[in-house]
Amino acid sequence: IRSIVRQSKFRHVFGQTVKAEQGYDDIRVSKVTWDSSFCAVNPKFLAVIIESSGGGAFLVLPITKTGRVDKSYPLVTGHSGPVLDIDWCHHDDNILASCSEDCTAMVWQIPDHALTRPLTDPVVVLEGHSKRVGIVSWHPTARNILLTAGSDNLIIVWNVGTGEPLISMDDHPDLIYSISWNRNGSLFCTTCKDRRLRVCDPRKREVVAERLAPHEGIRPMRAIFTRDGNIFTTGFTRMSQRELGLWDPVTN
């Protein structure tokens, strides 16, 4: 007899909410209209993009500082427009990159102790985009290498040590939704408003593989490289139902 209820080994698994004192409370997360997680975490710190008037700001808390966050807690405030994305450096837990509607990306040195006053001076300001910068992503293996993508449809790979662009790619005809490096940083994959999934080789400065419409829906899709080199995507069907996909970048 065919079962009407779909069987799943997760059917009776329920998560348990942590106690209030173990979480982070009273944080005014940004409401800016951008598809971002608005937070980033590493073994030392939690960073959260927050609502801010008169420019962009984000909060950096020691990972152990749980509970209610005081409204007067010092912020990182260097951008003149809303912050859209943040990413911790893989090689130094005190280095964080941010990007903003002000067309810049910035790199910050976060002190080991909790901030005692607002942090307003970045280590370096990266200026090369003509429109808002929506994505920052550190290279997974090379030090001081940061990727940014903006609404000018441009991808720039920077040497943060000198503040100079190393590579600039303009292969995308429309807004870039997401970017993910592979494990060793030899490739990155992108999703775009033109509904194409691309694999790019930054050293060759070219798109080495692409697939049209991995998901048939027109709503935004995202993609990440998995550890074994495949690409995992999230998107929508033509009927706007959530859909997941796993792709081999070599054969697809």
C-alpha positions as CSV (number, residue, x, y, z in Angstrom):
1,I,0.0,0.0,0.0
2,R,1.4,3.3,-1.0
3,S,2.0,5.7,2.0
4,I,0.2,9.0,1.8
5,V,2.6,10.6,4.3
6,R,6.1,11.1,2.9
7,Q,8.6,9.2,5.1
8,S,11.6,11.1,6.4
9,K,14.1,10.2,9.1
10,F,14.0,13.9,10.2
11,R,10.2,13.8,10.7
12,H,10.3,13.6,14.5
13,V,13.4,15.6,15.0
14,F,12.8,18.9,16.8
15,G,15.3,21.6,17.7
16,Q,15.5,23.1,21.1
17,T,15.8,26.8,21.6
18,V,18.7,28.0,23.6
19,K,18.1,29.9,26.8
20,A,18.0,33.7,26.5
21,E,21.3,34.1,28.3
22,Q,23.0,31.8,25.8
23,G,21.9,33.9,22.8
24,Y,22.4,37.5,21.6
25,D,19.4,39.7,22.4
26,D,18.2,43.2,21.4
27,I,20.2,43.5,18.2
28,R,18.6,45.7,15.6
29,V,19.5,43.8,12.4
30,S,19.6,45.8,9.2
31,K,16.4,45.9,7.2
32,V,18.1,47.0,4.0
33,T,16.7,45.3,0.8
34,W,19.7,43.1,-0.1
35,D,20.0,39.3,-0.1
36,S,22.6,38.9,2.6
37,S,23.0,36.9,5.8
38,F,23.9,40.3,7.5
39,C,26.1,38.4,10.0
40,A,29.5,36.6,10.1
41,V,31.1,34.5,12.8
42,N,34.6,33.1,13.5
43,P,36.1,31.4,16.6
44,K,36.5,34.8,18.4
45,F,33.8,37.2,17.2
46,L,30.2,37.6,16.0
47,A,29.6,40.5,13.6
48,V,26.1,41.7,12.7
49,I,25.1,44.4,10.3
50,I,22.6,46.7,12.1
51,E,20.1,49.5,11.4
52,S,22.0,52.8,11.4
53,S,21.1,56.4,10.6
54,G,23.5,58.6,8.7
55,G,25.7,55.8,7.2
56,G,26.4,52.2,7.7
57,A,27.4,50.3,10.8
58,F,27.9,46.9,12.2
59,L,28.3,45.3,15.6
60,V,31.2,43.1,16.6
61,L,30.8,41.1,19.8
62,P,33.2,38.6,21.4
63,I,31.7,35.2,20.9
64,T,31.4,34.7,24.7
65,K,29.5,38.0,25.2
66,T,26.0,36.5,25.1
67,G,22.7,37.9,26.5
68,R,21.3,41.4,26.0
69,V,23.4,43.8,24.0
70,D,23.5,47.3,25.5
71,K,22.1,50.0,23.1
72,S,25.2,52.1,23.8
73,Y,27.6,49.3,22.7
74,P,30.3,50.7,20.4
75,L,29.9,50.1,16.7
76,V,32.1,49.9,13.6
77,T,31.1,53.0,11.6
78,G,33.2,53.9,8.6
79,H,30.8,53.6,5.7
80,S,28.8,56.5,4.5
81,G,26.0,54.2,3.2
82,P,24.3,51.1,4.5
83,V,26.6,48.0,4.9
84,L,25.5,45.1,2.7
85,D,27.9,42.3,3.4
86,I,30.7,41.3,5.8
87,D,33.3,38.5,5.8
88,W,35.9,37.4,8.3
89,C,39.4,36.7,7.1
90,H,40.4,33.0,7.0
91,H,44.0,33.7,8.1
92,D,43.5,36.2,10.9
93,D,40.5,36.1,13.3
94,N,40.8,39.9,14.0
95,I,40.5,41.0,10.3
96,L,37.0,41.7,8.8
97,A,36.0,43.0,5.4
98,S,32.8,45.0,4.8
99,C,31.1,46.5,1.7
100,S,28.4,49.1,1.3
101,E,26.1,51.2,-0.8
102,D,28.8,53.9,-0.7
103,C,30.6,52.0,-3.5
104,T,33.5,51.0,-1.3
105,A,34.8,47.9,0.5
106,M,36.8,48.4,3.8
107,V,39.1,46.1,5.8
108,W,39.0,46.4,9.6
109,Q,41.4,45.3,12.4
110,I,39.2,44.3,15.4
111,P,41.0,44.4,18.8
112,D,41.1,41.3,20.9
113,H,39.1,42.8,23.7
114,A,35.5,44.1,23.3
115,L,35.3,47.5,21.6
116,T,35.4,50.3,24.2
117,R,34.7,53.1,21.7
118,P,33.4,53.3,18.1
119,L,35.8,52.0,15.4
120,T,35.8,54.5,12.5
121,D,39.2,54.1,10.8
122,P,39.6,51.0,8.5
123,V,43.0,49.5,7.7
124,V,42.3,50.1,4.0
125,V,39.6,51.4,1.8
126,L,39.1,49.7,-1.6
127,E,37.7,52.0,-4.3
128,G,37.1,50.6,-7.7
129,H,33.3,50.1,-8.2
130,S,31.0,52.7,-9.7
131,K,27.9,51.4,-7.9
132,R,27.1,49.8,-4.6
133,V,29.2,46.8,-3.5
134,G,27.1,43.9,-2.4
135,I,29.5,41.0,-1.9
136,V,32.9,40.6,-0.2
137,S,34.6,37.2,0.0
138,W,38.2,36.4,1.2
139,H,40.3,34.0,-0.8
140,P,40.3,30.7,1.1
141,T,44.1,30.0,0.8
142,A,46.0,33.1,-0.3
143,R,46.7,35.8,2.3
144,N,45.5,39.4,1.7
145,I,43.4,38.5,-1.3
146,L,39.8,39.8,-1.3
147,L,37.0,39.5,-3.9
148,T,34.3,42.1,-4.3
149,A,31.3,42.3,-6.6
150,G,29.1,45.3,-7.2
151,S,25.9,46.4,-8.9
152,D,28.1,47.7,-11.7
153,N,28.3,43.9,-12.6
154,L,32.0,44.0,-12.0
155,I,34.1,41.5,-10.0
156,I,37.4,42.8,-8.6
157,V,40.1,40.7,-6.8
158,W,42.2,42.9,-4.6
159,N,45.6,42.8,-2.9
160,V,44.5,44.2,0.5
161,G,48.2,44.8,1.5
162,T,48.6,47.4,-1.2
163,G,45.0,48.4,-1.7
164,E,45.4,47.7,-5.5
165,P,43.1,45.7,-7.7
166,L,44.8,42.5,-9.2
167,I,42.1,41.3,-11.4
168,S,38.9,42.8,-12.8
169,M,36.2,40.8,-14.6
170,D,33.2,42.2,-16.4
171,D,31.8,38.9,-17.8
172,H,28.4,39.3,-16.1
173,P,25.7,41.3,-18.1
174,D,23.4,41.8,-15.0
175,L,23.4,41.9,-11.2
176,I,25.5,39.2,-9.5
177,Y,23.5,37.4,-6.8
178,S,26.2,35.3,-5.1
179,I,29.8,34.2,-5.4
180,S,31.6,31.3,-3.8
181,W,35.3,30.2,-4.0
182,N,36.2,26.6,-4.3
183,R,38.2,25.0,-1.6
184,N,41.7,25.9,-2.9
185,G,40.7,29.2,-4.5
186,S,41.5,28.3,-8.1
187,L,37.9,28.9,-9.2
188,F,34.8,30.7,-8.0
189,C,31.2,30.2,-9.0
190,T,28.6,32.9,-9.5
191,T,24.8,33.3,-9.9
192,C,23.4,36.2,-11.9
193,K,20.1,37.9,-12.7
194,D,20.5,36.6,-16.3
195,R,19.7,33.2,-14.7
196,R,23.1,31.7,-15.5
197,L,25.4,29.7,-13.2
198,R,29.0,30.4,-14.1
199,V,32.4,29.0,-13.1
200,C,35.2,31.5,-13.4
201,D,39.0,31.1,-13.4
202,P,40.4,34.4,-12.0
203,R,43.9,33.6,-13.2
204,K,42.7,33.2,-16.8
205,R,40.2,36.0,-16.2
206,E,37.5,34.1,-18.0
207,V,34.4,32.0,-17.5
208,V,35.4,28.4,-17.9
209,A,31.9,26.8,-17.6
210,E,28.3,28.0,-17.5
211,R,24.8,26.7,-17.3
212,L,21.6,28.5,-18.3
213,A,18.7,28.3,-15.8
214,P,19.7,25.6,-13.4
215,H,16.4,26.5,-11.8
216,E,13.5,27.5,-14.0
217,G,12.0,30.1,-11.7
218,I,12.9,33.8,-12.2
219,R,13.5,34.5,-8.5
220,P,17.1,34.9,-7.3
221,M,19.3,31.8,-6.9
222,R,22.5,31.2,-4.9
223,A,25.3,28.8,-5.3
224,I,28.3,27.5,-3.3
225,F,31.2,25.2,-4.0
226,T,31.1,22.0,-1.9
227,R,34.2,20.6,-0.4
228,D,34.5,17.9,-3.1
229,G,34.3,20.4,-5.9
230,N,30.6,20.1,-6.9
231,I,28.3,23.2,-6.9
232,F,25.2,23.3,-4.6
233,T,22.4,25.7,-5.7
234,T,19.2,27.0,-4.2
235,G,16.5,28.5,-6.5
236,F,12.9,28.2,-7.5
237,T,10.7,26.2,-9.9
238,R,8.5,27.8,-12.4
239,M,5.7,27.6,-9.8
240,S,7.9,29.5,-7.3
241,Q,8.5,26.4,-5.1
242,R,11.9,26.2,-3.4
243,E,14.3,23.9,-5.3
244,L,17.8,22.6,-4.5
245,G,20.4,21.4,-7.0
246,L,23.8,19.7,-7.0
247,W,25.9,20.1,-10.2
248,D,29.2,18.8,-11.5
249,P,31.0,21.8,-12.9
250,V,33.0,19.7,-15.3
251,T,30.0,18.0,-17.1
252,N,27.5,20.7,-16.7
